[in-house]
């Protein structure tokens, strides 16, 4: 993930306040005779420097760094179910390419009617999908599940078909018969717009699979 482009800007108040305080201190020690007007100016300068330093510190607290991306473990590739028709292969290839190139998704798995139809991106060691509690819930409720930080989820072993250091997962239903599983290399990385867009892609795939299967 790219670093924060405003990082330097956020540090300016902290640096300016610190520099101003140091210069005021030097000026005070090098002044042989202190006048009342200079004393008042020094007090005002100290206050302004303190405010700048405080603003800089607050910015560091309320605007935390974005989570860092990791390199997912595994080989990059694409694997289709050999029994798929050319029409379905083309549709799956198009959809998976869009998802992989336009979101933070690094691993794409499509599970439909108890079979893995497609694995693409960074491939996990296990080529088979055994639905655990999360996938079963998605199939039963027809509602997507977004695990924002998979490393903190105790049931992550369910996703052993994804790269083992996958950071975030979206399980998007494909009608009543399948699930599209997306793995990201950054936690808390999918936006609401991403989720809506992924849902649209899944609806299109579900229609294709129902029509041509």
SVG drawing of the C-alpha trace seen along z (x, -y; Angstrom):
<svg xmlns="http://www.w3.org/2000/svg" viewBox="-31 -47 56 79">
<polyline fill="none" stroke="black" stroke-width="0.4" points="0.0,0.0 1.2,-3.5 2.5,-5.6 0.4,-8.6 1.0,-11.5 0.3,-14.0 2.8,-12.6 5.3,-15.5 2.5,-18.1 1.3,-16.6 4.8,-17.0 5.2,-20.7 3.5,-22.1 5.6,-19.9 8.9,-20.9 7.9,-24.6 6.9,-24.7 10.1,-23.0 12.3,-25.3 10.5,-28.4 11.0,-27.4 14.7,-26.7 15.2,-30.1 13.4,-31.9 15.5,-30.2 18.7,-31.1 17.5,-34.7 16.8,-35.0 20.3,-33.7 22.1,-35.9 20.2,-39.1 22.3,-41.3 19.5,-43.6 15.9,-42.4 13.2,-45.0 9.5,-44.7 8.4,-44.6 10.8,-41.8 9.6,-39.8 6.0,-40.1 7.1,-39.0 8.9,-36.0 5.9,-35.0 3.7,-35.2 6.3,-33.2 6.4,-30.5 2.6,-30.2 2.6,-30.0 5.4,-27.4 3.5,-25.3 0.3,-25.5 2.1,-24.3 3.8,-21.4 0.4,-20.4 -1.3,-20.5 1.4,-18.4 1.1,-15.8 -2.7,-15.7 -2.4,-15.1 -0.2,-12.2 -2.8,-10.6 -6.0,-11.3 -4.6,-10.4 -2.9,-7.0 -0.8,-5.4 -2.5,-3.1 -1.9,0.6 1.1,2.0 0.7,4.4 2.3,7.8 3.6,10.1 1.3,13.1 2.9,16.5 2.4,18.6 2.8,18.8 0.9,16.6 -1.3,18.5 -4.7,19.4 -6.5,22.7 -9.9,23.5 -12.1,26.6 -11.3,28.6 -14.9,29.4 -16.0,25.7 -17.3,24.6 -15.4,21.9 -18.2,19.4 -18.0,19.8 -14.2,19.7 -14.2,16.5 -16.7,14.9 -14.8,16.1 -11.5,14.8 -13.0,11.4 -14.6,11.1 -11.5,12.2 -9.2,9.9 -11.4,6.9 -11.4,7.8 -7.7,8.5 -6.7,5.3 -9.2,2.8 -9.2,3.8 -6.6,4.9 -7.6,8.5 -4.6,10.8 -6.3,14.2 -9.5,15.1 -11.4,18.4 -14.8,19.3 -16.6,22.1 -19.8,23.3 -22.0,26.4 -19.4,28.1 -16.6,27.5 -13.8,25.0 -14.3,23.5 -11.5,21.0 -8.4,20.1 -6.5,17.1 -3.9,14.6 -1.7,15.9 -2.6,19.5 -2.9,21.2 -1.4,24.6 -4.8,26.3 -6.6,26.5 -9.8,27.7 -12.5,25.8 -14.2,27.4 -16.9,25.0 -16.5,24.0 -18.9,22.0 -18.4,18.8 -19.0,20.2 -21.9,22.2 -23.4,19.0 -22.9,17.1 -24.6,19.9 -27.5,20.1 -28.2,16.4 -27.2,15.2 -25.4,12.3 -21.7,11.4 -19.2,11.6 -16.2,9.3 -13.4,10.3 -11.4,7.0 -8.4,8.6 -8.1,12.3 -5.0,12.7 -7.2,11.8 -10.0,14.2 -9.7,17.5 -11.5,19.5 -9.1,18.5 -8.0,22.1 -11.2,22.5 -9.5,20.5 -6.6,22.8 -7.1,22.6 -6.0,19.0 -2.3,17.9 -1.6,18.4 -0.8,14.8 -3.9,13.4 -4.9,10.2 -8.6,9.6 -11.3,11.8 -14.6,11.1 -17.0,14.0 -19.6,12.9 -22.5,15.2 -23.2,16.3 -26.9,17.0 -27.7,20.0 -25.1,22.3 -21.7,20.7 -19.4,18.2 -16.7,15.9 -13.9,15.7 -11.4,12.8 -8.2,12.5 -6.4,9.2 -2.8,8.5 -3.8,5.5 -6.2,5.5 -9.2,3.1 -8.6,2.3 -11.9,2.8 -14.1,-0.3 -17.9,-0.3 -17.7,-1.1 -15.4,1.9 -18.0,4.1 -20.9,2.8 -18.8,3.3 -17.9,6.8 -21.5,7.6 -22.4,6.4 -19.7,8.7 -20.9,11.6 -24.5,11.1 -23.4,11.1 -21.4,14.3 -24.2,16.0 -26.5,15.3 -24.0,16.7 -23.4,19.8 -27.1,20.5 -27.7,20.0 -24.8,22.0 -24.1,24.7"/>
</svg>
